[in-house]
Amino acid sequence: MAGRAVRRKTASSFLQLLCLVCLLALAPACAQAQSRPSAPASVASSVTPSVDASTAVSVSLLTIDGPIGPAYADYVERGIARAARQRRSLVVLQLDTPGGLDTAMRSTIRAILAALLPVACFVAPSGARAASAGTYILYACHIAAMAPGTNLGAATPVQVSPASPGPPESGKNKAPSAMEAKAVNDAAAYIRGLAQLRGRNADWAEESVRQSLSLSAGDALAAGVIDLVARDVAQLLALADGRVVRVRNADWTVQVAGAGVLDAAPDWRTRFLAVIANPSVALILLTVGMYGLLFEFMSPGAVLPGVVGAICLLLGLYGMQLLPINYSGLALILFGLACMVAEAFLPSFGVIGLGGVLAFVIGALLLMDSDAPGFGMPLGFVASVGITAALLVGATAQVALRTRRRPAPGVTAGLEGDIAEMLGDAVREGWANVGGETWRVVTDTPLHERQRVRVVGRSGRVLRVVPFDASNSARAPPAGNM
């Protein structure tokens, strides 16, 4: 029973500390989601609060204000399909992104190219950017617009360093590897094809990939990279009205004069997926899930830790499934968690647990198979989780050492001096409750039921006892002399 109590206490400490780490990791993501307004401030004056679905001329406003990931790709695809079903005249995709995952970017572009109505990309509000993956998405849209004070470009694949202009200096520049050259050539051909499809500056598009070039809104308009510069959505619609664009190989005249703007901000599902697809949050969910199940295994019947642990584990695995992960890193993380869990059961006094912490940290550093902005694993976060896990392992080892020094329950040598209670009357022999166990006892003094006695010796499975009141003056005979 003492061992079970120790395990329960250790597991409870594990869960408390891990829940604290989880809250600290989730706080930035939740705060970011809370701070995002339903409609951007720059377009608040132009958005009609309530527009009837039957309005003849209306525009859907989609908003991306973070890294391009699976959640946002699904959001754009569903938003364009819904706008087509509702017979909108235009979809405005307001964009502010540092980049994102290649697979998510291409899914977004496929949805734009297959759209049944025009899609206008608007880099806004002032201070926003369409970097890396955002530049490709802007080139794919039927109308490209930017607000003053915004920029786009730097479209080189993040795993590849841009080539340095001019002749290379000895010992400073290395020729790109075959894999890097393939990645750059593929990205350059992709964005050049999008530029040619929309009739925009294809040469600059290619240079933005090969040289990581960027442009401000005014320079982009002068270079033929974008079509319009507008302060807000209202001005964008006024400038776009009457333009002719190609939608699925057919001319489409944009008619959005006096159109009502329906804000289709990301819903709770998109926000939720964006949060759990954050590598740091997915790692925390995975860790808490493992320890929740550990607590349930150590204390069967608690129920809540097992349920919460299973949910967190499944959500963490789902988040990992959405991300481009390195499976070697994931395997090291799972192995490290297994070692830390085993530390609570095996008497290794920290050896297995510290090895698990090391494997966990290395796996976390290797976990993400992408350097896309917003999808890396921060070193500070990995270090904090690793230090917390090491402290937990140290606490577990300390508890194990203290437990080892204590007499094991049921060992007779450790019962001498304990107080017991008689289970019945005894003249010479009887039975007593010693530490929750029933023992046969012998005595030189008649004893009564429920009388308190002290253990003073033993012989095999028989204990010698004396009345508790007389025990202070009684001298225990040598053990084994009955």
N, C-alpha and C positions, 0 to 999 in steps of 0.2 A: 504493500500500500504506500509506503514511503517513496519507493521508486516511481510509482505512478504519479504521486503528487509532484515529485521533482520534474517528471516529464511534462506534466500539465503546466507547471509554472514556467518551464523553459519555452514550451510552445507558445504560451500566452505572451511572453516577452518578445518572441520572434514576431508574432502577428502585430503587436503594438508598434514595434519599431518599423516594420515593413509598411504598415498602413500610414505611418507618418511620412515615410519616404514617398509612398504613392501619392499622398495629398500634396507634398511639395512638388512632385513631378507634374501632377495634373493641374496645379494652380495656374502656371503660365498659359497652358492651352485653354483652360476654361476662361481665364481673364481675357485672353485674346478673342474668344468667341463672344463673351459678354460685351466687349468693347466695340464689336462690329455693329454699326447701325443697320437697320433694315433697309434703308435707302441712303445712298451716299449724300453727304451734305451739299456737294456741288450740284446735285440734280434735284434737291428737295423742292426747289421752287418750280421745277418743270414737271414733277410727277403728279398726276391727278390722283388724289387719294382713293377715289372709288369710281371706276369706269365700268359700265355695264358690258358684259361679255358680248352683247350684240352690237357694240359700237362698230360703225362701218369702217372707220380708219383707226387703228390702234397699233401700238408698238409694245413688244415685250422687252423688258430690261433685265438682263442676266448680269450678275456681278461675281467676278473672281478677284479676290484680294488676298492671295497667298500663293504658296507653291502649287504648281500644277501636279496633282496626284490623281489616283483612281476616283476619289470622291468627287472632285471637280469635273473630271471627264464625264462621269455618269450624270452629274448635274447639268452640264451643257447639252449632252445628248438628249436627256429627257426634256429640257427646256425648249430646245429647237423643235422636237417632235410635238410638244404640247402647243407651241405657237402655231405650227402648221395646222393642227387639228382645229384650233380656234380661229383660223383664217386671219392671223395678224398680217399687217402689211410689211413689217420689218422686225428683226431681232437685233437689239443693241447689246453687245457683249462688252461691258465695262471692265477693263483689265488693269490690274496692278499686281505684278508678279515678278519675283526674282528669277524665275525659271521653274524647273520641275523635272519629272521623270519622262524619259523618251517615250515609253509606251503610252503613258497618259496623254502626252502631247499629241501623238499620232492618232489616238482614239478621238480626241477633241477635233482635230483637223478633218478626220474622216466624216464626223458628224456634220461639220460645216460644209464640206464639199458635197455631201449628199442631201443637204437641206432643200426643201421645196419652196423656200422663200429667201430673200436676201438676208445676210448677216453682216452687220456693221461692227467692227472692232473699234472701241473708243478707249484709248489709254488716258485715264483720268482717275481722280482729280489731279490738280497741279501738284507736282512732287511725286507722282506715280511713275512707274517704269514698266516696260515690256521687255525684260532682258531674257536672253537665252531662249527657252521654249516659248516665251511670250512673243518673240519676234516672228517665229514661224507661224504662230496662230494669227498674228496680225496680217501677215502676207497671205494667209489662206482666205481671209474674209473678203466679201464682195466689196465692202467699203472700209477703208482704213483711215482712222482719224485719231488725232492726239490733242490733248489740252495743252495750253502754254505751260512751260515749266516741267514738261515730262521728257522722257528719253526712251530710246529703244536700241537694241543691238546686242553686242557681245554674245553672238550665237555659236561660238565654238563649243563643241562637245566638252563637258567639264572634265572628262577623264583625260583629255588631250591638251597639252600646253600649246598655245598658238605659236606659229613659226615667227621667228624674229625677222623683221625686214632687213634688207641689205645683206651683204656678204657675211657669212659667219666668221667670227674671230676664233682663232685657234684656242681650243680648250674650253670655250665658253658655251657654244651651241652644239647640240648633238642632232644628228639627222633623225627625223621621226621614225619610229619602228613601222614595220609593215602593218600592224594592227592599228596604230594611230593614224597612219596615212589612209587606211581603208575607212576609218570612222569619219575623218575629216572630209574625204571625197564623197562619201555617202550623204553626209549632212549638207555639203555644198550643193550637190546635185538635187537634193530634196527641196531646199529652199529656192534654188534657181528655177525649178519646175513650177513652184507655187507663184513666183514672181512673174514668170512668163504667162501663166494661166490668167493672172489678174492684170497684166499689162503694166507692171511696175518695174522699178530699176533692178534688173537681175544682176548687174555687175556689182552694185554695192551689196546686194544680198549675199553674194558669194564671198565678198571681201569680209563681211561681218562674221562669216564662219571661219575663214582662213586667217584673218588678222584680228579678230575680236573687236571690230570697230563699233562705235556707238554714235548716235546722232540725237540732237535735240529736236523738238517739234518743228521749229522753223527751218532748220537745216534739212530735216527729213522731207518737208513739203517742197523745198527748193530742189532737192535731189530726185524727186519723183518716187520716193519710197512710200509716202502716204498720199491720200487724196484731199484731206481736209484738216484744218486746225480750228477747233471750236472751244468756246469757254465751258459749255455745259451741254447736256442732252438736248435742250430746247434749240440751241443754236445749231447743233449737229443736224437735227431733223430739218431745220430751215434750209441749211446748205445742201443737204442730201436730196431734198425734194426735187423731183424732175430728172434725176440722174438715171442713166440707162446702164444696167449691169447684166452680166450673163449668169443665169441661174439654170443649171442642168442643161447647158447648150441651147438656151432660149433667152431672148432679150426680155428684160423685165424693167419697166419704168417704175422707179420708186416714187410713190405718191403718199407722202406723210404730212402734208400741210395740215396743221390743226389737229394732228393725231393725239390721242390720249395715251400716256405712257403707263403701262401696268408693271409695277415693280415685282419681279419674280425672284426675290432674294433667296439664297440658299435656305432650304428648310432644315428642320431638326435632323432629318436623316443624313443630309449632306454634312452638316456640322459634326454629327456624331461619328460618321465614317472618317471625316478629316482628323478628328481627335485620336481615334484608336489606330489610324494608319500612321500616326506620328511614331517614329521608331522608339523614342524614349518611353512613350506611354505604353506601347506594345510590350516593351521589355519589362516594365514595371508590372503590367497585368500578368504576364507570364510568371514573374517571380512571386507575386502575391498569391496567384492561383496554386502554385506548388506548395507554398507554406500553409495555405488554407487547408489543402488536402492533408498535409502532414499533421496539422492540429487535429483534424477529424480522425485520422488513424490513431493518434496517440490518446485521444479522449473520445471514444465511440459514443454516439448519442448526443453530442453537442449540436449537430445538425447544421446550425448557421454557418460555422467556418467551412464545412464541407460544401454547402450550397454556394456560398460566396466564392470559395476557391475554385469550384468547377466553372462558374460563370466567368470569373476573371481569366482562368486558363483558356477557355474556349475563345473569349474575346481577344486575348493575346495572340493565340494561334491564327485567328481570322485576320487580325491586323498584320501579322507576319506574312500571311498568304497574299495580302494586297501589295506588299512591298517587294522590291528586288533584293532578296536576301542572299547572303553567302551561307550555304548549307553547312559548311564546315564550322562557321561561326555559331550557327544555331545549335549544332551538335555539341560544341564545347560549352555553350550556355546550359543546355539541358544536362550535360554530364556534371558541370559544376554545381547546379542546383541539386542533382541527385547526391553528390558527395556531401553537400551541406546538410541535406536531409538525413543522410546516413550518420552524420556526426552526432545526431541526437539519440541514436540507437546503439552505436558501436563505441566501445571504450578506447578510442584512439587518442583522446586527450588533445584534439585540435589538429592532428596531422592530416586526417582525411578532409576535415573542414577547410583548412587553409589551402590545401591542394584544390578543393572545389572553388574557393574564392579566386585563385589564380586562373583556373580554367574559365570561370565566369567572366572575369575582366578581359582576358584575351579574346574570348568569343564575342563579347560586346564590341570590342574594337574592330573585329573582323565581320561583324554581322551584316552591315549594309554593303551591298554590291553596287553602290552608286554614290557619286559625289555631288549629286544634284542639290542645288540650294534648298534648304529646309528639310532635307531627308538624311542628313548625316547624323552620326552619334556623337554628341558633344563630349569632349574629353572630361570636362568638369563633372558632367552627369555620371559618366562611367566611374570616375574616381570616387564620387560620393556614394554610389551604390556599392562599390567594392569595399570601401572603408566600413560602411554600415554592416555589410555581410561579414567582414572580418571581426567586427566587434561582437556580432551575434555568435560567431563561432567561438571567440574567446570566452564569452559568457557561458556558453554551453560547456566548454572544456573546464571552466572553473567550477561549475555546478557538478560536473562529473567527478572532479578531484575531491570536492567536499563529500560527495556521496560515497566515494570509495573509502574515505577515512572513517565514515560512520559504521557502526556494527551492522551487519546484515540482519534483517528481521528473521527470527527463527533460529539464530545461532546461539546455543546455550551459553557460550562463554561471554557473550555480550549482554546476558540477562542478569548477571550478578549485580546486586544493588538495586534492581528495579522493584517497584511496588506492585503487588498483585492483590487479587481479591478472591477469597475462598468461594467455591461454588457449592459447598455443603459442609456439614459438620465433619470434623476429623479429629480422632484421638491420636492416631499414629500416622496414618496415611490418608490422603484425600486428593481432591482436584481443585485447581485454581486457574483463574484467568490471568495470564501473564502477557501483557502487550497485545491483547486481542486474540491470543491463542490459548488453548486449553492444555495444561500440563499436569502431570502426576507429581504430587509433592509429598514430602515427609516432614514431620515436625516432632520435637520433643515436648511441646506444650499443646494441650487440647485446644482446638480452634473451632470457631462457629461459622455458620454460613454468612457470607458477605463481610466477614472480618478482613481487614487490611493486613497484609503480611509483607515482609521483605525477603527477597531471594538472597541467600548467603552462600550457596554452593550447589554443586550438582554431582551426579554420578550417572553417566550415560543419559538416559531420557527422563531421569527423576531429579527434581529440584529439592534442595533443602531450604526450608523457610522458617522464619521466626516471626512472632507477632510484631507488627510495626511499632507499637509503643515501646517494646522492649529491645528494639533493634539497635538503638543508639548505644546501649550498654552491652549488647550481645556481641560476642566475638565469633565470627564465622569460622568453623573448622575447615581445615584444608579441603580443597575440592577433591571429591572422590572418596572421602571418609564418611560413610553414612552410619 
